[in-house]
Amino acid sequence: MRYRRVNCLLMTVTLMVMLSFPIIMQIKKGNSEVNAFASEITTESSTFTGVESKRIYRWGLKRSTNGGTPEVGSEESRILLNNGGIYIGDVKEKVLYLTFDEGHENGYTDKILDVLKDNGVQGIFFITGDYLERQPELVRRMVEEGHEVGNHTLKHPSLATVSNERVETEILELDRRFFDKFNKHMRMMRPPMGEYNDSCLKISSQLNNTCVMWSFAYEDWNLNKQKGTEFAFDMVNKNLHNGAIILLHAVSKDNAEALDKIIKEAKKQGYSFGNADLMLRTGASKASGVSTNET
Protein backbone atom coordinates (compact mmCIF):
# COMPACT_ATOMS: atom_id res chain seq x y z
CA MET A 1 0.00 0.00 0.00
CA ARG A 2 2.83 2.33 0.89
CA TYR A 3 4.64 1.50 -2.36
CA ARG A 4 1.47 2.37 -4.32
CA ARG A 5 1.24 5.77 -2.66
CA VAL A 6 4.85 6.59 -3.44
CA ASN A 7 4.45 5.42 -7.01
CA CYS A 8 1.27 7.47 -7.43
CA LEU A 9 2.98 10.54 -6.04
CA LEU A 10 5.89 10.13 -8.45
CA MET A 11 3.52 9.78 -11.39
CA THR A 12 1.64 12.92 -10.33
CA VAL A 13 4.85 14.96 -10.04
CA THR A 14 6.05 13.68 -13.42
CA LEU A 15 2.74 14.59 -15.05
CA MET A 16 2.85 18.11 -13.56
CA VAL A 17 6.37 18.65 -14.85
CA MET A 18 5.40 17.44 -18.33
CA LEU A 19 2.37 19.72 -18.42
CA SER A 20 4.33 22.73 -17.23
CA PHE A 21 7.28 22.24 -19.60
CA PRO A 22 5.77 24.13 -22.57
CA ILE A 23 4.87 27.02 -20.24
CA ILE A 24 8.43 27.16 -18.92
CA MET A 25 9.79 27.14 -22.45
CA GLN A 26 7.44 29.92 -23.46
CA ILE A 27 8.56 32.09 -20.56
CA LYS A 28 12.19 31.53 -21.44
CA LYS A 29 11.51 32.39 -25.04
CA GLY A 30 9.66 35.56 -24.07
CA ASN A 31 12.61 36.66 -21.93
CA SER A 32 15.35 35.54 -24.27
CA GLU A 33 18.76 37.18 -24.08
CA VAL A 34 20.39 38.40 -27.27
CA ASN A 35 24.14 38.89 -27.47
CA ALA A 36 25.44 41.65 -29.71
CA PHE A 37 28.99 42.87 -29.23
CA ALA A 38 32.14 41.94 -27.35
CA SER A 39 34.12 44.22 -25.04
CA GLU A 40 31.39 45.32 -22.62
CA ILE A 41 33.01 45.94 -19.28
CA THR A 42 31.29 43.24 -17.23
CA THR A 43 29.69 40.60 -19.45
CA GLU A 44 31.79 40.78 -22.61
CA SER A 45 28.60 41.46 -24.56
CA SER A 46 25.90 44.02 -25.04
CA THR A 47 22.58 42.39 -24.24
CA PHE A 48 18.93 43.16 -23.93
CA THR A 49 16.47 40.88 -22.21
CA GLY A 50 12.76 40.54 -21.61
CA VAL A 51 9.58 41.48 -23.38
CA GLU A 52 9.32 44.97 -24.84
CA SER A 53 7.54 46.58 -21.90
CA LYS A 54 10.10 45.26 -19.39
CA ARG A 55 13.21 45.11 -21.52
CA ILE A 56 16.60 45.64 -19.89
CA TYR A 57 19.44 46.99 -22.00
CA ARG A 58 23.05 46.57 -20.95
CA TRP A 59 25.39 49.01 -22.65
CA GLY A 60 28.17 47.45 -24.68
CA LEU A 61 30.28 48.07 -27.75
CA LYS A 62 32.63 46.55 -30.26
CA ARG A 63 36.02 48.18 -30.21
CA SER A 64 37.56 49.40 -33.43
CA THR A 65 41.23 49.80 -34.31
CA ASN A 66 43.50 52.57 -35.56
CA GLY A 67 41.35 55.35 -34.15
CA GLY A 68 38.12 54.05 -35.63
CA THR A 69 34.73 54.70 -34.02
CA PRO A 70 33.45 51.72 -31.99
CA GLU A 71 30.23 50.02 -33.03
CA VAL A 72 27.23 49.86 -30.74
CA GLY A 73 23.96 47.98 -31.08
CA SER A 74 21.33 49.93 -32.99
CA GLU A 75 18.60 49.05 -30.50
CA GLU A 76 20.69 50.08 -27.51
CA SER A 77 21.78 53.35 -29.07
CA ARG A 78 18.28 54.13 -30.39
CA ILE A 79 16.79 53.97 -26.90
CA LEU A 80 19.65 56.03 -25.49
CA LEU A 81 19.66 58.74 -28.14
CA ASN A 82 15.88 59.01 -28.31
CA ASN A 83 15.99 60.01 -24.66
CA GLY A 84 18.74 62.60 -25.14
CA GLY A 85 21.57 60.37 -23.94
CA ILE A 86 25.24 60.52 -24.96
CA TYR A 87 27.92 57.90 -25.50
CA ILE A 88 30.36 59.70 -27.80
CA GLY A 89 31.19 63.27 -28.72
CA ASP A 90 31.66 64.78 -32.17
CA VAL A 91 33.38 62.10 -34.26
CA LYS A 92 34.81 64.78 -36.57
CA GLU A 93 36.85 66.36 -33.78
CA LYS A 94 39.93 65.02 -31.97
CA VAL A 95 38.44 65.68 -28.55
CA LEU A 96 38.43 63.19 -25.67
CA TYR A 97 36.40 63.14 -22.45
CA LEU A 98 37.65 61.55 -19.23
CA THR A 99 34.92 60.16 -16.98
CA PHE A 100 35.42 58.35 -13.68
CA ASP A 101 32.96 56.15 -11.81
CA GLU A 102 33.17 56.47 -8.02
CA GLY A 103 31.28 53.78 -6.15
CA HIS A 104 33.71 53.70 -3.26
CA GLU A 105 37.09 55.22 -2.48
CA ASN A 106 40.21 53.10 -2.79
CA GLY A 107 42.82 55.77 -2.09
CA TYR A 108 43.54 56.91 -5.67
CA THR A 109 41.18 59.82 -6.32
CA ASP A 110 43.54 62.42 -4.83
CA LYS A 111 46.25 61.28 -7.24
CA ILE A 112 43.81 61.36 -10.15
CA LEU A 113 42.83 64.91 -9.24
CA ASP A 114 46.50 65.89 -8.95
CA VAL A 115 47.20 64.54 -12.45
CA LEU A 116 44.19 66.29 -13.95
CA LYS A 117 45.22 69.57 -12.33
CA ASP A 118 48.85 69.26 -13.49
CA ASN A 119 47.70 68.64 -17.07
CA GLY A 120 44.95 71.25 -17.16
CA VAL A 121 42.24 68.66 -17.85
CA GLN A 122 38.69 68.62 -16.50
CA GLY A 123 37.07 65.30 -15.73
CA ILE A 124 33.56 64.09 -15.01
CA PHE A 125 33.12 62.08 -11.79
CA PHE A 126 29.98 59.97 -11.31
CA ILE A 127 29.39 59.44 -7.60
CA THR A 128 26.93 57.48 -5.47
CA GLY A 129 25.16 58.62 -2.34
CA ASP A 130 27.49 56.54 -0.20
CA TYR A 131 30.52 58.16 -1.80
CA LEU A 132 29.14 61.63 -1.16
CA GLU A 133 28.56 60.87 2.51
CA ARG A 134 31.90 59.12 3.10
CA GLN A 135 34.13 61.36 0.96
CA PRO A 136 32.69 64.90 1.11
CA GLU A 137 36.11 66.56 0.98
CA LEU A 138 37.13 64.69 -2.17
CA VAL A 139 33.84 65.68 -3.78
CA ARG A 140 34.42 69.26 -2.63
CA ARG A 141 37.82 69.19 -4.29
CA MET A 142 36.23 67.96 -7.54
CA VAL A 143 33.77 70.84 -7.47
CA GLU A 144 36.29 73.52 -6.48
CA GLU A 145 38.78 72.45 -9.16
CA GLY A 146 36.18 72.75 -11.90
CA HIS A 147 35.31 69.12 -12.54
CA GLU A 148 31.77 67.96 -13.23
CA VAL A 149 30.15 65.74 -10.60
CA GLY A 150 27.52 63.45 -12.05
CA ASN A 151 24.77 61.28 -10.61
CA HIS A 152 25.52 57.55 -10.23
CA THR A 153 22.36 57.17 -8.09
CA LEU A 154 21.84 57.17 -4.37
CA LYS A 155 22.24 53.44 -3.68
CA HIS A 156 23.54 52.05 -6.99
CA PRO A 157 20.66 49.79 -8.08
CA SER A 158 19.99 48.68 -11.64
CA LEU A 159 17.51 51.38 -12.66
CA ALA A 160 15.94 49.06 -15.22
CA THR A 161 14.77 46.68 -12.49
CA VAL A 162 13.17 49.07 -10.00
CA SER A 163 9.92 51.04 -10.05
CA ASN A 164 9.61 54.46 -11.66
CA GLU A 165 9.15 55.93 -8.19
CA ARG A 166 12.42 54.35 -7.06
CA VAL A 167 14.21 55.70 -10.15
CA GLU A 168 13.05 59.21 -9.28
CA THR A 169 14.15 58.81 -5.68
CA GLU A 170 17.58 57.45 -6.63
CA ILE A 171 18.27 60.46 -8.85
CA LEU A 172 16.52 63.23 -6.95
CA GLU A 173 17.66 62.33 -3.45
CA LEU A 174 21.34 62.23 -4.43
CA ASP A 175 20.93 65.54 -6.26
CA ARG A 176 19.25 67.06 -3.20
CA ARG A 177 22.10 66.00 -0.92
CA PHE A 178 24.67 67.29 -3.41
CA PHE A 179 22.84 70.62 -3.70
CA ASP A 180 22.69 70.96 0.09
CA LYS A 181 26.49 70.70 0.25
CA PHE A 182 27.55 72.62 -2.86
CA ASN A 183 24.58 74.75 -3.91
CA LYS A 184 24.50 73.33 -7.44
CA HIS A 185 22.55 70.59 -9.20
CA MET A 186 23.84 67.55 -11.02
CA ARG A 187 23.37 67.60 -14.80
CA MET A 188 24.50 64.13 -15.83
CA MET A 189 23.51 60.61 -14.84
CA ARG A 190 25.24 57.29 -15.47
CA PRO A 191 23.08 54.24 -14.72
CA PRO A 192 24.76 51.66 -12.48
CA MET A 193 26.19 48.64 -14.31
CA GLY A 194 25.27 50.29 -17.60
CA GLU A 195 21.77 48.83 -17.32
CA TYR A 196 18.80 50.87 -18.48
CA ASN A 197 15.46 50.88 -20.25
CA ASP A 198 13.25 53.40 -21.96
CA SER A 199 11.31 54.41 -18.86
CA CYS A 200 14.29 55.13 -16.57
CA LEU A 201 15.96 57.19 -19.32
CA LYS A 202 12.76 59.18 -19.82
CA ILE A 203 12.62 59.90 -16.10
CA SER A 204 16.26 60.95 -16.05
CA SER A 205 15.68 63.31 -18.97
CA GLN A 206 12.58 64.79 -17.34
CA LEU A 207 14.69 65.46 -14.24
CA ASN A 208 17.19 67.39 -16.40
CA ASN A 209 19.86 64.70 -16.16
CA THR A 210 21.55 63.70 -19.41
CA CYS A 211 22.39 60.00 -19.44
CA VAL A 212 26.10 59.58 -20.26
CA MET A 213 27.37 56.17 -21.36
CA TRP A 214 30.82 55.60 -22.89
CA SER A 215 32.65 54.65 -26.08
CA PHE A 216 35.58 53.02 -24.31
CA ALA A 217 35.89 50.96 -21.13
CA TYR A 218 37.73 47.89 -19.93
CA GLU A 219 37.68 45.61 -16.90
CA ASP A 220 39.50 48.06 -14.67
CA TRP A 221 36.90 47.86 -11.90
CA ASN A 222 37.96 44.31 -10.98
CA LEU A 223 40.57 44.67 -8.26
CA ASN A 224 41.55 41.02 -8.67
CA LYS A 225 42.53 41.62 -12.29
CA GLN A 226 44.81 44.64 -12.10
CA LYS A 227 47.55 44.05 -14.68
CA GLY A 228 49.89 46.97 -14.18
CA THR A 229 50.40 50.53 -15.34
CA GLU A 230 51.59 49.67 -18.86
CA PHE A 231 48.58 47.45 -19.47
CA ALA A 232 46.22 50.26 -18.46
CA PHE A 233 48.09 52.73 -20.65
CA ASP A 234 48.07 50.39 -23.66
CA MET A 235 44.37 49.60 -23.28
CA VAL A 236 43.41 53.26 -23.37
CA ASN A 237 46.01 54.45 -25.87
CA LYS A 238 45.24 51.87 -28.55
CA ASN A 239 41.53 52.65 -28.34
CA LEU A 240 41.62 56.45 -28.63
CA HIS A 241 39.17 57.82 -31.19
CA ASN A 242 37.50 61.12 -32.05
CA GLY A 243 34.89 62.13 -29.51
CA ALA A 244 35.79 59.26 -27.16
CA ILE A 245 34.01 59.21 -23.82
CA ILE A 246 36.44 57.19 -21.74
CA LEU A 247 35.17 55.35 -18.66
CA LEU A 248 37.78 54.70 -15.99
CA HIS A 249 37.07 53.38 -12.51
CA ALA A 250 38.86 55.38 -9.84
CA VAL A 251 39.35 52.31 -7.63
CA SER A 252 42.03 51.08 -10.04
CA LYS A 253 45.65 51.67 -9.04
CA ASP A 254 46.64 50.97 -12.64
CA ASN A 255 44.47 53.82 -13.92
CA ALA A 256 45.77 56.29 -11.35
CA GLU A 257 49.40 55.50 -12.16
CA ALA A 258 48.88 55.46 -15.95
CA LEU A 259 46.70 58.57 -16.20
CA ASP A 260 49.49 61.13 -16.60
CA LYS A 261 51.09 59.12 -19.41
CA ILE A 262 47.68 58.57 -21.06
CA ILE A 263 46.95 62.31 -21.13
CA LYS A 264 50.40 63.31 -22.36
CA GLU A 265 50.45 60.69 -25.12
CA ALA A 266 46.96 61.64 -26.28
CA LYS A 267 48.03 65.28 -26.55
CA LYS A 268 51.11 64.21 -28.57
CA GLN A 269 48.72 62.51 -30.99
CA GLY A 270 46.83 65.76 -31.46
CA TYR A 271 43.92 65.13 -29.13
CA SER A 272 42.54 67.68 -26.71
CA PHE A 273 40.32 67.06 -23.69
CA GLY A 274 36.81 68.44 -23.49
CA ASN A 275 34.75 69.34 -20.45
CA ALA A 276 31.14 68.63 -19.51
CA ASP A 277 29.79 71.73 -21.23
CA LEU A 278 31.36 70.75 -24.55
CA MET A 279 30.15 67.17 -24.17
CA LEU A 280 26.57 68.31 -23.65
CA ARG A 281 26.76 70.56 -26.72
CA THR A 282 28.35 68.05 -29.08
CA GLY A 283 27.15 64.68 -27.82
CA ALA A 284 26.17 61.61 -29.81
CA SER A 285 22.76 62.95 -30.76
CA LYS A 286 24.55 65.64 -32.82
CA ALA A 287 27.49 63.55 -34.04
CA SER A 288 27.72 62.34 -37.60
CA GLY A 289 29.28 59.17 -38.91
CA VAL A 290 28.59 57.14 -35.77
CA SER A 291 28.62 53.42 -36.59
CA THR A 292 25.84 51.20 -35.29
CA ASN A 293 24.86 47.66 -36.07
CA GLU A 294 21.70 45.60 -35.77
CA THR A 295 21.52 43.44 -32.67
N, C-alpha and C positions, 0 to 999 in steps of 0.2 A: 504493500500500500504506500509505504514511504517512497519507494523507488518510482512508483507511478506519479506521485506528486512532483518529485524532482524533475522527472522527464517532461511532465506537462508544463512546468514552469520554464524549462529550457526551450521548449517548443514555442511558448508564448513570447519569450524574449526574442527568439530568432525571428518570429513572424513580425514583431514590432520593428525590429531593425530593418528587415526587408522592405516593409511598407514605408519606412521613413527615409530610406536611402535616396529615392528620387528627389525628395524635398531637400535633403542635405546637399545634393548635387546642384540643385537649382539655386540655393542660397550661395554656394560657392561660386557658381557661374555669375550670379548677379553682383557679386563683390569681387570679381576677378581683379588681379593685379597685372598691370601692363608695364613691362620694362622698356625704357627708351634709350638712355644714353649712359655711358660709363663716366666715371670721374666725379660723381656726386660725393660729398665729403663724408657721408656716413654709410651709405648703402651700396655705393658703386653704381647706382642707377638712378634715373629720374623716374618716378612711378606715380601713377594715380590709381586710386582704388575706390570701389563702391559705386552704387547707383548714382545717377546724375545729381539728385537732390542732396546727397550726403557724400559727395566725392571729396577725397582728400588728395591734394597734389603735394608732391615732395620735390622741391626745386633741385634740378640737376643739369648737367651740361656735358657736352663732348668737347674736349680740348682740341684746339687746332695747333698748328706748328708755324714757325717762322713769322710770328706776329699776326697770324690770321685770327679772325673773329670766331670765338667758340660757337658751336651750334647748341640750340636749346629746343626742347619739344614745342611744337606749335600750339598744342592745347595748353600747356603750362604757361607759355608766354602770353597767349591770348587772354587768359583769365587775369594775369598780372597786369598787362598793359591796359586792358579795358577798364581796370579800376585805378588807373593813374600810377601804377607801380613802375619801378626802375630796376634794371639789372646791368645796364651798360650805359656809358655816356655816348658822346658823339663819335661815331666810328671813323669820321674823317679827320679827327684831331688827335695829336699825340699827347693826350692828357690822361693821367692815371688818378685814381682815387683810392686812398688807403682807408679801410674800415676795419675796426677791431671789435670783436664780440667779447663782452665782459660779464660772464656768469658768476665767477668768483675770482678773488685776487690770489695770485701765486707768486707775488714778489717781483714782477717784471714790468709793471705799468710805469713806474717812475723812470726806468731806463728808456722805455719806449717814448715817453714824453720828452725826456732829455734829447733823444736822437731827433725827434720831430722838430724840437726847438732849434737845435744846432743846424739843421738843414733847411729851416724856414718852410716847413711843410705842415699843413693843417690836416688833421685826421678826423674821422667820424667814429665815435665810441658808442656802441649799443650796450646799455646797462640794464640790469634787472633791479627789481625793488630791493632784493637782499644786498646787492652790491652798493646801492645808494646808501642804505642804512649802515653797512659795515665799513664803507670806504668813502665817507663824505669829503674828506680832504683831497683825495685823489680826484674825485669828481669836480671838486672846486678848482683844482689845478687845471683840469681839462677846460672848464668854462673860462677861467681867467686867462688862459693862454690861447684862446680863440678857436678851440676845437668845437666841433658839433657833438652834442650828446643826444643820442637817439634812444628810442623806446624799445627795449627787448622784453617787455611785459613785466608785470609785478612779480609773478611767481613762476614764470617760465613754463607754462603748459603748451601743448599743441593747440593752437587756436582753432584748428579745423575740427577738433573733437569735443569742444565745449559749447555751451549755449551762447546765443548772441548776447545775452545779459552778462555772461562771464567775460566775453571778449571785450565788451565796453568797460567793465570794471578793471580788467587787466591793463588796459591802455590808459584809461582816465585816472585811475588811482595812482599809478606811477607818475603820470604827468603832474598830478596835483602835488604830490610830495616833492617832486623836482622843482615845481614853481614856488612852493613854500620856502625852499632853501635858496633859490637863485633868481627868483622873480622873472623867470622866462619859461616859455612852454617848449615842449619837444615838438619837432616838425617831422621826424622820420621814425618809422617803425620797421623792425626786422622780426618776422615771426620765428619763434623758437623752433629749432630743428629744421628750418626751412619748409615747414608744413603749413599749408593754407588751403582755403577754398574761396569760392566766390563771395560768400556772405561775410566772412571775417575781413576780407579785403575791402568790401563795400563799407563796412563799419569803420575801419581804419581811415578810409578816405573821407567819410562823413565827419570824422573827428579831427580832420585836417592833419592827418599823419600820412605821409607818402611811404608806401611799402618799398623798402630797398633790399633787393636780393644781391647777387654778385655774378661776375663773369669769370672769376677765378677763385678757387679754394683748394685746399688739400687737407689731409688728415693730421693737421697740426694740433687739434684739440686733444688727441689721445696721448696722455702723458707716458704711457707705456711704449709708445712708438716714436719717441724723439730720436732723430737720426743724425743730429749734429748741425752746426752752423752752415757748412757748405751745402748740405742737402737742402736746407731751407732756402738758401740763396739760389741754388740751381732751379728749384721747383718754381720759384717766383720769376726769376730772370728769363727762363726759357718759355714762359707763358705770358710775357708782356704783350699787350695789344692795344690799339687805339681805343680810348674810352673805358679801359678796364676798371671795373670796380673790384678791388682785391679784398677778399675776406681773410683776415688773420686773427687767430685766437690769442689773446694776450697772456694766456696761461703758459704758452710755449716758450721755454728758454731759448730754443733754436731761433724762433722769430725775433725775439728781443736782441739776440746777439748778431743776427744777420741783417737787421733792418737798416743800419747805416750803410752797409755795402750795397743793399738792394736799391736804396734811394740814389746813392751816388752813381751806380752803374746805369740806372734808368735815365738819369740826367745826361750821362755821357752818350747814351743812345738817342738823345734828342727829345726825350719825354719831359713833360712838366707835370706838376701835381695840382689837381684842382681841389677846391673846397666844397662845402655843402651847397652854397648858393649856386655855384656853377653847375653842380650835379643836378640840382632841381630844375635849372633852366634848360639844360641840354641832355636830359635823360633819354632812356630808350624809346619813349613814346615819340620823340622828335628825331631820333637817329635814323639814318638811311643806310641801306646795305647790310642790315642785321640779318644773319643767317639763321633760319629756323628749319625744322624738319618735322614731318608727321610722326606722331607717336603711334 
